[in-house]
Amino acid sequence: MNIENEIKKAVYFQKTGELEKASVIYEKILELNPGHSECTNLLNLISIQEYKNGKARDLIVRSSQDTYKTPSYCNNLGVSFYKKGGLDKAIFWYRKAIEIDKGFS
């Protein structure tokens, strides 16, 4: 399996609204490489889109230390908490994203 090609295919499905097809590909990649942070983040975005916020948070936290170094991952975690009503935790993650990259918006 060529992971990069599979991710491109999954991103296409995600952009065209075929979230289930994209999810299946991301899950298969994560079976082979559980620490693949890009794939974990993309699957997290699907969870947010489908309002599966508990799953989204679990995925992002599971994605390794990259979570704490990547502004977009921190932001996605903030979105997940915000949608679940966890405003304080959302603000923490939004601020973390900005702390990592002052120009992040």
Legacy VTK file of the C-alpha trace (Angstrom):
# vtk DataFile Version 3.0
C-alpha trace
ASCII
DATASET POLYDATA
POINTS 105 float
0.000 0.000 0.000
1.334 3.410 -0.982
0.215 5.523 1.960
0.621 8.878 0.231
-1.514 7.772 -2.731
-4.142 6.377 -0.387
-4.238 9.665 1.535
-4.694 11.587 -1.717
-7.588 9.300 -2.616
-9.137 9.716 0.835
-8.760 13.507 0.693
-10.579 13.480 -2.644
-13.428 11.474 -1.101
-13.489 13.810 1.890
-13.686 16.905 -0.315
-16.496 15.408 -2.388
-18.506 14.520 0.710
-17.906 10.785 0.577
-16.870 10.723 4.214
-17.438 7.010 4.777
-15.104 6.066 1.913
-12.472 8.464 3.197
-12.827 7.143 6.753
-12.304 3.560 5.632
-9.045 4.490 3.911
-7.781 6.494 6.890
-8.645 3.644 9.273
-6.728 1.153 7.106
-3.689 3.425 7.079
-3.856 3.820 10.838
-3.963 0.046 11.263
-0.611 -0.121 9.465
0.842 3.032 10.977
-0.976 4.064 14.185
1.212 7.130 14.670
0.562 8.670 11.238
-0.340 12.162 12.424
-1.542 13.576 9.080
-3.912 10.679 8.598
-5.119 10.943 12.191
-5.777 14.658 11.746
-7.747 14.097 8.531
-9.846 11.392 10.182
-10.364 13.800 13.053
-11.757 16.386 10.628
-14.309 13.828 9.440
-15.286 13.167 13.054
-15.786 16.898 13.560
-17.821 17.132 10.346
-20.009 14.270 11.555
-20.192 15.725 15.092
-18.436 12.721 16.608
-16.511 14.995 18.907
-15.536 12.400 21.502
-13.959 10.323 18.758
-12.314 13.430 17.307
-10.629 14.268 20.608
-9.504 10.676 21.117
-8.015 10.575 17.634
-6.102 13.790 17.977
-4.704 12.991 21.394
-3.712 9.539 20.115
-1.835 11.052 17.196
1.413 11.366 19.168
3.437 14.375 20.126
2.740 15.999 16.755
-0.561 17.150 18.235
1.253 19.522 20.544
3.543 20.892 17.824
1.094 21.453 14.989
-1.209 24.498 15.090
-3.902 22.987 12.871
-4.111 19.877 15.057
-4.470 22.017 18.192
-7.106 24.093 16.436
-9.050 20.985 15.426
-8.986 19.784 19.005
-10.316 23.200 20.056
-13.147 22.910 17.532
-14.011 19.493 18.890
-14.220 20.767 22.472
-16.156 23.865 21.387
-18.800 21.812 19.577
-19.218 19.663 22.675
-19.684 22.717 24.899
-16.219 22.678 26.471
-15.458 26.355 25.943
-12.573 26.553 28.445
-10.804 23.570 26.877
-11.506 24.932 23.392
-9.913 28.248 24.298
-6.883 26.431 25.729
-6.323 24.594 22.413
-6.957 27.688 20.285
-4.383 29.567 22.341
-1.949 26.655 22.032
-2.271 26.849 18.237
-1.466 30.565 18.307
1.385 30.022 20.763
2.992 27.585 18.317
2.497 29.895 15.344
1.775 33.543 16.083
0.383 34.013 12.574
-2.019 31.077 12.791
-5.642 31.966 12.138
LINES 1 106
105 0 1 2 3 4 5 6 7 8 9 10 11 12 13 14 15 16 17 18 19 20 21 22 23 24 25 26 27 28 29 30 31 32 33 34 35 36 37 38 39 40 41 42 43 44 45 46 47 48 49 50 51 52 53 54 55 56 57 58 59 60 61 62 63 64 65 66 67 68 69 70 71 72 73 74 75 76 77 78 79 80 81 82 83 84 85 86 87 88 89 90 91 92 93 94 95 96 97 98 99 100 101 102 103 104
